[in-house]
């Protein structure tokens, strides 16, 4: 499957993979005189190699810097394909989570051609904010978690007003906070809106404008309202999801994520400890008619 490469500002590219559902993620390429900064490295070795080939065609210099927005394998499994000496930058908690989680994602979809993945964690980590200069271009790495996970990082180009938002933002795809927080994601989206981006590259789905931030906020506020209704009615998150009229969200990919989002919203509403992610994932399968969600990686 061929990716679409969009030049969203001079020397700044969105590497967009359709359709954008489970494990079909986006990347970014920021070119400078001495090389390139790559935002996320995709899910499989074949996909990551095609990304690296694209970077080599676009970047005039040999320097390579990789930024991982979070620990999920569909954004970091491709780290290994970049040459020795590549700096890999991420939040300090991402490194720990990546090492701890390992190849767990591959076990969910064993028929995917993942390739011979060697978990390749970051070599440079930070806590709150880091500025990286790509040639003369200023690139700001901002930690805005907890959101999709507890340590999400976005890549912000203030001069170009381009935002690489990782999985805090989904475009045409159902948001997913199984490993994070509904309220935290809403707070992160508010913070991202304050940047006033003109181009937003989400972790999955088509490149968008700032309106995609509002679309994600509206969905998550609906989830919160649905969780409150379920709590008042004595419904479990799975029962509430099955009863729900998806309405304006019916056309989003991966509707089964609603179950996970309701669990997290329910826990935040009641102040209860989070349930195990894999137990909740089994409920996604139940909502999906007993079938694993479709993964096209």
Secondary structure as the mmCIF struct_conf table of DSSP 4:
data_model
#
loop_
_struct_conf.conf_type_id
_struct_conf.id
_struct_conf.beg_label_comp_id
_struct_conf.beg_label_asym_id
_struct_conf.beg_label_seq_id
_struct_conf.end_label_comp_id
_struct_conf.end_label_asym_id
_struct_conf.end_label_seq_id
HELX_LH_PP_P HELX_LH_PP_P1 UNK A 2 UNK A 3
STRN STRN1 UNK A 4 UNK A 9
TURN_TY1_P TURN_TY1_P1 UNK A 10 UNK A 11
STRN STRN2 UNK A 12 UNK A 16
BEND BEND1 UNK A 18 UNK A 19
STRN STRN3 UNK A 22 UNK A 22
TURN_TY1_P TURN_TY1_P2 UNK A 23 UNK A 23
STRN STRN4 UNK A 27 UNK A 32
TURN_TY1_P TURN_TY1_P3 UNK A 33 UNK A 34
STRN STRN5 UNK A 35 UNK A 39
BEND BEND2 UNK A 43 UNK A 44
HELX_RH_AL_P HELX_RH_AL_P1 UNK A 45 UNK A 58
BEND BEND3 UNK A 60 UNK A 62
STRN STRN6 UNK A 63 UNK A 67
BEND BEND4 UNK A 69 UNK A 71
HELX_RH_AL_P HELX_RH_AL_P2 UNK A 73 UNK A 76
HELX_RH_3T_P HELX_RH_3T_P1 UNK A 77 UNK A 81
BEND BEND5 UNK A 82 UNK A 82
HELX_LH_PP_P HELX_LH_PP_P2 UNK A 83 UNK A 83
TURN_TY1_P TURN_TY1_P4 UNK A 84 UNK A 85
STRN STRN7 UNK A 87 UNK A 91
HELX_RH_AL_P HELX_RH_AL_P3 UNK A 92 UNK A 101
TURN_TY1_P TURN_TY1_P5 UNK A 102 UNK A 103
HELX_RH_AL_P HELX_RH_AL_P4 UNK A 104 UNK A 108
BEND BEND6 UNK A 109 UNK A 109
TURN_TY1_P TURN_TY1_P6 UNK A 110 UNK A 111
BEND BEND7 UNK A 112 UNK A 112
BEND BEND8 UNK A 116 UNK A 116
BEND BEND9 UNK A 123 UNK A 123
STRN STRN8 UNK A 124 UNK A 126
BEND BEND10 UNK A 127 UNK A 128
STRN STRN9 UNK A 129 UNK A 134
TURN_TY1_P TURN_TY1_P7 UNK A 135 UNK A 136
STRN STRN10 UNK A 137 UNK A 143
BEND BEND11 UNK A 146 UNK A 151
STRN STRN11 UNK A 153 UNK A 157
TURN_TY1_P TURN_TY1_P8 UNK A 158 UNK A 161
STRN STRN12 UNK A 162 UNK A 171
BEND BEND12 UNK A 172 UNK A 172
STRN STRN13 UNK A 173 UNK A 173
TURN_TY1_P TURN_TY1_P9 UNK A 178 UNK A 179
BEND BEND13 UNK A 180 UNK A 180
HELX_RH_AL_P HELX_RH_AL_P5 UNK A 182 UNK A 194
TURN_TY1_P TURN_TY1_P10 UNK A 195 UNK A 195
BEND BEND14 UNK A 198 UNK A 198
STRN STRN14 UNK A 199 UNK A 205
BEND BEND15 UNK A 206 UNK A 206
STRN STRN15 UNK A 208 UNK A 208
TURN_TY1_P TURN_TY1_P11 UNK A 210 UNK A 210
HELX_RH_AL_P HELX_RH_AL_P6 UNK A 211 UNK A 233
TURN_TY1_P TURN_TY1_P12 UNK A 234 UNK A 234
HELX_RH_AL_P HELX_RH_AL_P7 UNK A 237 UNK A 243
HELX_RH_3T_P HELX_RH_3T_P2 UNK A 247 UNK A 249
TURN_TY1_P TURN_TY1_P13 UNK A 250 UNK A 251
BEND BEND16 UNK A 252 UNK A 252
STRN STRN16 UNK A 253 UNK A 253
TURN_TY1_P TURN_TY1_P14 UNK A 255 UNK A 256
HELX_RH_AL_P HELX_RH_AL_P8 UNK A 257 UNK A 270
TURN_TY1_P TURN_TY1_P15 UNK A 271 UNK A 271
HELX_LH_PP_P HELX_LH_PP_P3 UNK A 272 UNK A 276
HELX_RH_AL_P HELX_RH_AL_P9 UNK A 277 UNK A 287
TURN_TY1_P TURN_TY1_P16 UNK A 288 UNK A 290
BEND BEND17 UNK A 291 UNK A 291
HELX_LH_PP_P HELX_LH_PP_P4 UNK A 292 UNK A 294
STRN STRN17 UNK A 295 UNK A 295
#
